[in-house]
Amino acid sequence: MITNRRYVLSSLFKLLDLGLLVASFIAAAIPSLSQVGANSLADFLSMRISVRNFVLFACLLLLWHLLFLCFGLYESKRFSNQHREAVDVLKATSLGTFVLLELGIPFHLRVIHPRFLLVFWAVSTISAIAIREAVRLVLKRLRQHGRNLRHVLIVGTNPRAVQLAATLGAHSAFGYRVLGFVDCEWPGMEEFRKSGYTCVCDIENISSLIRNSVVDEVMITLPVRSLYSEISRVAELCDEQGITTHVLFNPLNLKAKRIKTSARDYDSLVTLHAGAMEGWALLVKRILDIIISSVCIVFFSPLLLITAVLIKLTSAGPVFFIQKRVGLNKRVIRVWKFRTMVANAAQKQRALEHLNEVGGPVFKIMNDPRVTRLGKFLRKTSIDELPQLFNVLKGDMSLVGPRPLPVRDYEGFNEDWHRRRFSVKPGITCLWQIRGRSSIPFDEWMELDRQYIDQWSLWLDFQILLQTIPAVMRGSGAG
């Protein structure tokens, strides 16, 4: 699916641009205070605003947003250069200033005059370009230090694939780490090997590769006309597991000046997104995660402290159980829980495998002998899950999302569609929690996770959170 960070950054840009518009308007109005009957900025800001002017300004905000949207200023800029982006900003602000002039004439807005328009255009253009350059610089530094990287697999070993890999490697600002190439043997393979790159597997085994590796995106450079079926199969496999797919192709072999590009000057980059989480709603989801988890941590801090003390007093071992689990795009995260079992529970699990009461790769025993007396109560009330609020605050998890599974459970998956759950950030609660938890068969559990991804909305998250409270009170399916 589309990466969370990109949509959060895009949404922040939209808010910031609207803020810059307001700031530019005020900055342009300061030299014109006397012309509108104000002797100071305070007088100007305290002036009575008519409904007509309020509506006009709201229309200006909407128009400004649409102009920036139309010029592609909220699209991913990993592949675009800063000069092209600056030109697009210049076009958007110039057109927006012209529209402001056209609004001022028929509505007789005294503040709209040549000097105002000149200052407004200059401030809005310079500030919009400057903020984007600053973000580019920050992201470039982060990516040069191995942060905010996208792990990409290139399908194809033709010259275009090699050139694409070379471009990604030469421009660290793009933020891509090439994992390797995938292709079958063909006459040009010998030439590819001379390039120094490695073919990690053939197309037949790509499903196994993306199943067991951290792959954020797949870029397909195969010739569309002759290998259409292979491209379709790879795209379908990626969609099944929620991996973003790009198809690099030039169907009509057009010249550079006649085709708008995303990656190289002569190719079109078509992106296939797998997943439903995108846009403003995703930003709101993250903001709510931060706010609610922070409030809950403060509210439950006495309970957290008391639980920690009781665990320490009633059984030997650490207070917290920290386990490696599989998170977004199969990245391994460290999930925190209160310890509910004896200290050496992990070593005892192998001897209890034959008692597993849940189908599929998940291991659960309703009356697990490793669980302490206090642990049974903590599990029944879900108090053991409360430390995961810190995972939510950190950003490894969300309040609502598919439960993060242990690495051991993930390695037992035998259906690729099960892995689609890893295309979104894991959560503390989801449909599984409110439908019965451990009493639900494994395949039905995975189907519920897929249903959540396909039907996701903020309203669905809100409903799940509300229904989680009575589910926890009942202790339904806890084990």
Phi, psi and omega in degrees: 000171179295136183297139182301316186300321183296319181287325176297314180297317178298317180294321177296322177299318180298316178295318182295319180297321177293322176295320178294326177298313179299315180297319179295321179297315180293318180298322180287333183280336184303311179294349186250020186300317183296330183286341179251012175082025178238138181264347179210167178297324179296320177296320181297315182290335181269000179296148180290130182255123180282161178299322180299313181293325178296316179295318179298318181291323176297321177295323178296318178299315180296315180297318179301315179297316181294322178297314179296326178292316182295327179273011174070026185279357177246008176278164178299133182249022180300323185262345184274156179265160187291332181292318178296320180294320179297320178296319179296321176297316180300317179296315183295313181291324178295315179294320178296320178294320178298317179296322177298320176298316180295330177286325184292327184292303183290333182264003175054049178278114185295330184288339182273101177217171187307315182294319177301313183297322180295314180293317179301313180298315182295313183293315182294320180292309183296317182292321180294320178291317183297317182293325178289324177293322179295317178296318177302316182296316180297314180296323179297316179296317179299315182291327177293337179259018174081014178256156177057038181266147174253123179276117187240143177247131181256121179262113184126149180230021179283173181305325179296322179295317179296318180293322178298315179297320179296320179295314180297322180288328183281338182245090182297338180295336178296330177077032180247140173242115182282119180282331181155184182246152177232127178189162175267167177296133177208166186306333182271003183296324180297320178293323179297318182298332179292340181287343180094355178275166184243136173267112188278335176191172177267172185297328181297330185255014182294328180299321178292323181294310182287340178289327188246012181230159174278102181237115179274321184216153176237129178248120183259122181244014181292150176295124187295318187295317185269338184234039182299317183296322179294319179297316180298319182294316180296317180298321180293319178297318180293319179297322181297326182259006176074034181255130179295134184238135174245139175244116182264114182204161177225085191298329183249007178057043184285159178282164188299323185285354184247011180215131178278131189245161174248329185241292181252161185291344185240006184236155172257138180248104179266127183250131178248111182267132178249110181139166184247349185276111179198168172079198184300323182301325180292322176296316178299320178301315181293319179298316178296321177303314182294313184294309184294318180295322179295314179297317181294322179298316179294314183297318184268006183303320176298319179294320178299317181293314181297318180298317180299317180294317181296320179298318182292325183279332188262344180204152180284143177127177182289162178287319184255147172252113183252119187235142175283124179229165184267124182251213183300130180056033175068019174284141181277128178239162178256112184261135182261137173216158169288139180291125180245358181241173175295158188301325183258034184298323183297322180289334182274350187296319183303323181288346182252003185304324184290348180265004182305129184256001183245135177288165181080195186278351184284141180251119176210138174233126184301315178249066183293122182293346181279345183284133179283168180298315177294323181300324178298319179292317181298321179290318181299323182263358182064017177296331181297340182275346187303323178300344178291349173300329177290326174296323178293314180299321179290330179108359177287332182227170174239166176295320180238130180166167179303140181298137177288125183265148175299153180302324180300317180292318181299320181295344179267001178296138178236004177235128182294329181293338175297330186282355178296335180299338181274004178275356175232163180291135179292162183223173178284323181223155178202194181300327181300320182294324185268358180252002177133350176055242188296343180280353182268132176301154186301312182298323178292323176300312180296324178293323176296320178296318179294322177298319179298315181297315184291329185252014189300140171200164177297326179295320177297317177301316181298317179297317180297317179299317180295319182284342179292325183300306177295329178297320178291320179299322179283337184068028185294125175074004181289141178194000000 
